[in-house]
């Protein structure tokens, strides 16, 4: 297992383009596999998670290749996927498992979905229950709550579903199944979740519309092949925005990043903490895309409640790092969903930040943090979680003695070139 030692650094200056958006990369390769013809994607994220999706689709007969840094998909049509010859191993990717269940619910064959130890502990009934109500046959451990899962698709009917968790993965799985279902499939969202799936449906001309606080989709006969450039991932950009924001004198431009309003919860929280930045939107064809110009300064503590959580769930670990250095107290609540990610992120961050000197109290659905001018540093464990590892690496940049982060191989799950990009900005010695 790889370990990295990160020493405190001076101000951060320069420019960076983050890797392709992980959520969008998953979705475009799934939808293009169901399309008819050749689709091409620039800036696709070739991370471990996204390649789990690619591998599963290849196992069902889809021709997918990398050509000069682009992903090329030869779609088989809505009903063109083939029954896999063996189990579909999905590694650590919860997004792959949950969204692929929605696709497979409409396929006329049986498939078995498995994953690594971490994925096998993540709850799936939030997806398997509504898909069963639509007509899919699904079995697995704890009545289909944990992998391995066996799914047999077939004749589906639309349902009305209230997405109480505010989960984009749950919503997307149901909407994908809705493309094969008789009648209307309707998802109501008390708390809006990220809307990449609906945007892609609209971009492709699929029968999907917003009605108040609900999204409705109907069956389609065909998806046409499509090509696009995947926007830069705002969740990946958040680590560098945090690094620049923490260190006075920093001046950093994040280029070509996705600025989808449902993903801007981190930027809203960063602004509330006193973060200094400007946003310039340059493209809005599929998603708003543009640049974020960040300058360093002093930050202050804030309160984050349940209503904000769906828009910044992936960025909460790096927000906990910012709060550890912010003046005053930060309180995060309503974030129990963090406990069922790749690891229990509330516990992993609280344990590690406390070990390097943070004043932090773990709570059932969040934490309380009293900010300090600096953290002493030390040695921490990633718990095999990519966002925990990257957050702690950023925490080291303003620590007193530096931080050693153990087990950083997991970073490849979402950002394979993270350490390389840190080196390019002079934050890690070459």
C-alpha positions in Angstrom: 0.0 0.0 0.0 1.3 3.4 -1.0 1.8 6.2 1.6 2.6 9.8 0.9 4.2 12.4 3.2 2.9 15.9 2.6 4.8 18.9 4.1 3.3 22.4 4.7 3.6 24.7 1.6 3.5 28.3 0.8 0.9 30.1 -1.3 -0.6 28.2 -4.3 -0.5 29.9 -7.7 -1.3 28.7 -11.2 -4.1 27.0 -13.2 -5.5 23.5 -13.3 -8.1 21.6 -15.3 -9.8 18.9 -13.2 -10.5 15.4 -14.6 -13.8 14.6 -16.2 -16.9 14.5 -14.0 -17.3 11.0 -12.5 -21.1 11.1 -12.3 -21.4 12.2 -15.9 -18.8 9.7 -17.1 -20.8 6.8 -15.6 -24.0 8.0 -17.2 -22.7 8.7 -20.7 -21.1 5.3 -21.1 -24.3 3.6 -19.9 -26.6 5.6 -22.2 -24.3 5.4 -25.2 -24.3 1.6 -24.8 -28.1 1.7 -25.1 -27.9 4.0 -28.1 -27.7 3.0 -31.7 -24.3 3.8 -33.3 -20.9 5.2 -32.5 -20.6 7.7 -29.6 -17.3 9.6 -28.7 -16.5 11.3 -25.4 -13.7 13.7 -24.7 -12.4 14.1 -21.2 -14.0 10.9 -20.0 -12.8 10.0 -16.5 -10.6 6.8 -16.8 -10.7 6.1 -13.1 -11.2 2.8 -11.3 -14.9 3.4 -10.7 -15.7 4.5 -14.2 -13.8 1.6 -15.6 -15.9 -0.8 -13.5 -18.9 0.5 -15.5 -17.0 0.1 -18.8 -15.9 -3.4 -17.9 -19.5 -4.5 -17.0 -20.9 -3.1 -20.3 -18.1 -4.8 -22.2 -19.1 -8.1 -20.5 -22.6 -7.6 -22.0 -21.3 -7.3 -25.6 -20.7 -3.5 -25.9 -17.6 -2.5 -27.9 -15.8 0.2 -25.9 -12.3 1.5 -26.7 -10.0 4.3 -25.8 -8.7 6.1 -28.9 -6.2 9.0 -28.4 -7.6 9.7 -24.9 -11.2 9.6 -26.0 -13.8 6.9 -25.1 -15.5 5.4 -28.1 -18.7 3.4 -27.6 -20.5 1.2 -30.2 -24.0 1.2 -28.9 -26.2 -1.9 -29.2 -29.6 -0.3 -28.8 -32.1 -0.4 -25.9 -32.5 -4.1 -26.0 -29.2 -5.0 -27.5 -27.2 -6.0 -24.3 -26.3 -9.7 -24.0 -26.5 -11.8 -20.9 -23.0 -11.9 -19.3 -21.2 -15.2 -19.2 -20.1 -14.7 -15.6 -20.7 -12.4 -12.6 -20.3 -8.7 -13.2 -17.6 -7.6 -10.8 -18.0 -3.9 -10.1 -15.0 -3.2 -7.8 -15.7 -0.4 -5.3 -18.3 1.5 -7.4 -21.6 2.0 -5.8 -22.7 4.3 -8.7 -22.1 1.5 -11.2 -24.1 -1.0 -9.1 -27.1 1.2 -8.5 -27.4 2.7 -11.9 -26.7 -0.6 -13.7 -29.5 -2.2 -11.8 -31.8 0.4 -13.4 -30.5 -0.6 -16.8 -30.7 -4.3 -16.2 -34.2 -4.0 -14.9 -35.3 -3.5 -18.5 -33.2 -6.3 -20.1 -34.6 -9.7 -20.8 -31.9 -11.8 -19.1 -30.5 -12.6 -15.7 -27.2 -11.1 -14.3 -25.3 -11.3 -11.0 -23.6 -8.1 -9.7 -20.8 -8.4 -7.2 -18.1 -6.1 -5.8 -15.3 -5.8 -3.4 -15.6 -6.0 0.4 -16.5 -2.3 0.7 -19.1 -2.3 -2.0 -20.6 -5.5 -0.5 -21.3 -3.6 2.7 -23.2 -0.7 1.0 -27.0 -0.7 1.2 -28.8 -1.4 -2.1 -32.5 -1.8 -1.0 -33.0 1.9 -1.7 -32.7 0.9 -5.3 -33.7 -2.8 -5.4 -37.1 -2.1 -3.6 -38.4 0.4 -6.2 -37.1 -1.6 -9.1 -39.0 -4.6 -7.7 -42.1 -2.5 -7.5 -41.6 -1.8 -11.2 -41.5 -5.5 -12.0 -37.8 -6.6 -11.8 -36.9 -9.7 -9.9 -34.0 -9.1 -7.6 -32.5 -11.3 -4.9 -29.4 -11.0 -2.6 -28.2 -10.9 0.9 -30.6 -9.4 3.5 -33.5 -9.6 1.0 -31.6 -7.8 -1.7 -30.0 -5.1 0.4 -26.4 -6.2 -0.1 -24.3 -7.6 -3.0 -24.0 -10.1 -4.5 -27.3 -9.3 -6.2 -29.1 -11.3 -8.9 -31.4 -9.4 -11.2 -33.7 -10.6 -13.9 -35.3 -7.9 -15.9 -38.4 -8.0 -18.1 -41.8 -6.3 -18.3 -41.8 -3.1 -16.2 -44.5 -0.7 -15.2 -44.0 2.9 -14.1 -44.3 3.9 -10.5 -44.6 7.1 -8.4 -41.7 7.2 -6.0 -40.7 9.7 -3.3 -36.9 10.1 -3.1 -36.7 10.8 0.6 -33.0 10.2 0.7 -32.3 12.9 -1.8 -30.1 10.4 -3.6 -29.2 11.0 -7.3 -28.2 7.3 -7.6 -31.7 6.1 -6.5 -33.4 8.7 -8.8 -31.2 7.8 -11.7 -31.7 4.0 -11.4 -35.5 4.5 -11.4 -35.4 6.9 -14.3 -33.2 4.5 -16.3 -35.6 1.7 -15.7 -38.4 4.1 -16.7 -37.1 4.1 -20.2 -38.3 0.5 -20.5 -41.5 0.8 -18.4 -45.1 0.8 -19.5 -46.8 4.1 -18.5 -45.2 7.0 -16.6 -42.4 6.7 -14.0 -42.4 9.6 -11.6 -39.8 10.5 -9.0 -40.7 13.2 -6.4 -37.8 15.0 -4.7 -38.4 16.8 -1.4 -34.7 17.7 -1.5 -33.4 18.1 -5.0 -30.4 15.9 -5.9 -27.9 16.3 -8.7 -29.6 16.3 -12.0 -27.1 14.9 -14.5 -29.4 12.1 -15.6 -32.3 14.4 -16.4 -30.0 16.8 -18.3 -28.7 14.0 -20.4 -32.2 12.7 -21.1 -33.1 16.2 -22.3 -29.9 16.5 -24.3 -30.8 13.3 -26.1 -34.4 14.2 -26.6 -35.8 11.5 -24.4 -39.3 11.8 -22.9 -38.4 13.3 -19.6 -39.8 16.4 -18.0 -40.0 18.3 -14.7 -43.4 18.9 -13.1 -43.0 21.0 -10.0 -40.9 18.9 -7.6 -41.1 15.8 -9.7 -39.4 14.3 -12.7 -41.4 12.1 -15.1 -40.1 9.8 -17.7 -41.8 7.5 -20.2 -40.6 4.6 -22.3 -38.6 5.4 -25.5 -38.1 3.3 -28.6 -34.6 4.5 -29.5 -31.6 6.5 -28.3 -29.4 8.1 -30.9 -25.7 7.9 -30.7 -24.1 11.1 -29.3 -20.8 12.8 -28.6 -19.7 15.4 -26.1 -16.9 16.6 -23.9 -17.4 15.6 -20.2 -17.1 18.7 -18.0 -14.4 18.8 -15.3 -15.5 17.3 -12.0 -16.5 19.9 -9.4 -15.9 17.4 -6.6 -12.3 16.9 -7.8 -11.9 20.6 -8.2 -13.1 21.1 -4.5 -9.8 19.8 -3.2 -7.7 22.4 -5.0 -10.3 25.2 -4.3 -9.9 24.3 -0.6 -6.1 24.3 -0.8 -6.0 27.7 -2.4 -8.7 29.0 0.0 -6.7 27.8 3.1 -3.4 29.5 2.3 -3.3 33.3 2.2 -1.6 34.7 -0.9 -2.9 31.9 -3.1 -4.2 32.7 -6.5 -5.6 29.7 -8.5 -7.8 29.3 -11.6 -9.7 26.0 -12.0 -10.5 25.7 -15.7 -13.3 23.9 -17.6 -15.1 22.8 -14.5 -18.8 21.7 -14.3 -20.9 24.4 -12.6 -24.2 22.5 -12.4 -26.4 24.3 -9.7 -27.1 21.0 -8.0 -23.3 20.5 -7.5 -22.6 24.0 -6.2 -23.3 23.3 -2.5 -19.6 23.3 -1.7 -19.1 26.7 -3.3 -22.0 28.1 -1.4 -20.6 26.8 1.9 -17.1 28.0 0.9 -18.6 31.5 0.3 -20.4 31.4 3.6 -17.0 30.6 5.3 -15.5 33.8 3.7 -13.9 32.0 0.7 -12.9 34.4 -2.0 -13.7 33.3 -5.6 -15.2 34.4 -8.9 -17.0 32.2 -11.4 -17.2 32.7 -15.2 -19.6 30.4 -17.2 -18.5 29.8 -20.8 -20.7 27.0 -22.0 -24.2 25.8 -21.2 -25.1 23.3 -23.9 -25.3 20.2 -21.7 -24.2 21.5 -18.3 -22.9 25.0 -17.2 -19.1 24.9 -17.6 -16.6 27.5 -16.9 -13.7 28.7 -14.7 -13.4 29.3 -10.9 -10.8 31.9 -9.8 -9.9 31.3 -6.1 -7.8 33.5 -3.8 -6.6 32.6 -0.3 -7.8 34.2 2.9 -9.1 33.7 6.3 -12.1 31.5 6.8 -14.9 31.3 9.5 -17.0 28.5 10.9 -20.6 27.9 9.6 -23.6 25.6 10.2 -24.5 23.0 7.6 -27.9 21.3 7.9 -29.8 18.5 6.2 -31.3 20.8 3.5 -27.8 21.5 2.1 -26.5 18.0 2.3 -27.6 16.6 -1.1 -25.8 19.4 -3.0 -22.4 18.8 -1.2 -22.5 15.2 0.1 -19.2 14.3 -1.7 -17.5 17.5 -0.6 -18.2 17.2 3.2 -14.9 15.5 3.9 -12.9 18.5 2.5 -15.3 20.9 4.1 -14.4 19.3 7.5 -10.8 20.0 6.7 -11.6 23.7 5.9 -13.6 23.9 9.2 -10.6 22.6 11.1 -8.7 25.7 10.1 -11.6 28.2 10.2 -12.1 30.8 12.9 -14.9 29.8 15.3 -17.2 26.7 15.3 -18.6 24.7 12.4 -21.5 22.3 12.9 -22.6 19.7 10.4 -25.8 17.8 10.9 -28.2 15.7 8.8 -25.3 13.9 7.1 -25.9 10.4 8.3 -25.6 9.3 4.6 -21.8 9.8 5.0 -21.7 6.7 7.2 -22.6 4.4 4.2 -20.2 5.6 1.6 -17.0 3.7 0.7 -16.3 3.9 4.4 -17.9 5.6 7.3 -16.7 9.1 6.3 -17.9 10.8 9.5 -15.8 8.4 11.5 -12.8 8.4 9.2 -12.5 12.1 9.1 -13.2 12.7 12.8 -10.7 10.1 13.8 -8.0 11.3 11.5 -8.4 15.0 12.0 -8.4 14.5 15.8 -5.1 12.5 15.4 -3.4 15.5 13.8 -4.6 18.0 16.3 -8.1 19.1 15.3 -10.7 20.0 17.9 -13.5 17.8 16.5 -16.5 16.0 18.1 -18.1 13.1 16.2 -21.9 13.0 16.2 -24.3 10.5 14.8 -25.3 12.5 11.8 -22.3 14.9 11.5 -19.8 16.6 13.7 -18.8 19.8 15.6 -15.5 21.4 14.8 -13.7 24.3 16.6 -11.2 25.7 14.2 -7.5 26.2 14.9 -4.8 28.3 13.3 -2.9 25.2 12.5 -2.9 21.4 13.0 0.2 19.8 14.4 0.4 16.9 11.8 1.2 13.3 12.2 0.3 9.9 10.5 -3.3 9.0 9.4 -5.1 6.2 7.6 -7.3 6.6 4.5 -9.6 3.7 5.6 -9.4 2.8 1.9 -11.5 5.8 1.0 -10.4 8.1 -1.8 -12.1 11.2 -0.5 -10.8 10.7 3.0 -7.2 10.3 1.6 -7.4 13.4 -0.6 -8.9 15.5 2.1 -6.2 14.6 4.5 -3.5 15.4 1.9 -4.9 18.9 1.6 -5.1 19.2 5.4 -1.3 18.7 5.5 -0.6 21.9 3.4 -1.2 24.2 6.4 -0.2 21.8 9.2 2.8 22.5 11.4 4.9 19.3 10.8 3.2 17.7 7.8 1.0 14.7 7.5 1.7 11.1 6.3 -1.3 9.5 4.7 -1.2 5.7 4.6 -3.0 3.6 1.9 -3.4 6.2 -0.8 -3.9 3.7 -3.7 -7.6 4.2 -3.3 -7.3 7.7 -4.8 -7.4 6.0 -8.2 -11.1 5.3 -7.6 -12.0 8.8 -8.6 -8.8 10.9 -9.4 -5.9 8.8 -10.7 -3.7 11.9 -11.4 -4.4 13.7 -8.1 -0.8 13.5 -6.8 0.6 14.3 -10.2 -1.6 17.5 -10.3 -0.4 18.4 -6.8 3.2 18.1 -8.0 2.4 20.2 -11.1 1.3 23.0 -8.8 4.4 22.7 -6.5 2.4 21.3 -3.6 4.4 18.1 -3.5 8.1 17.8 -4.2 8.7 16.1 -7.6 
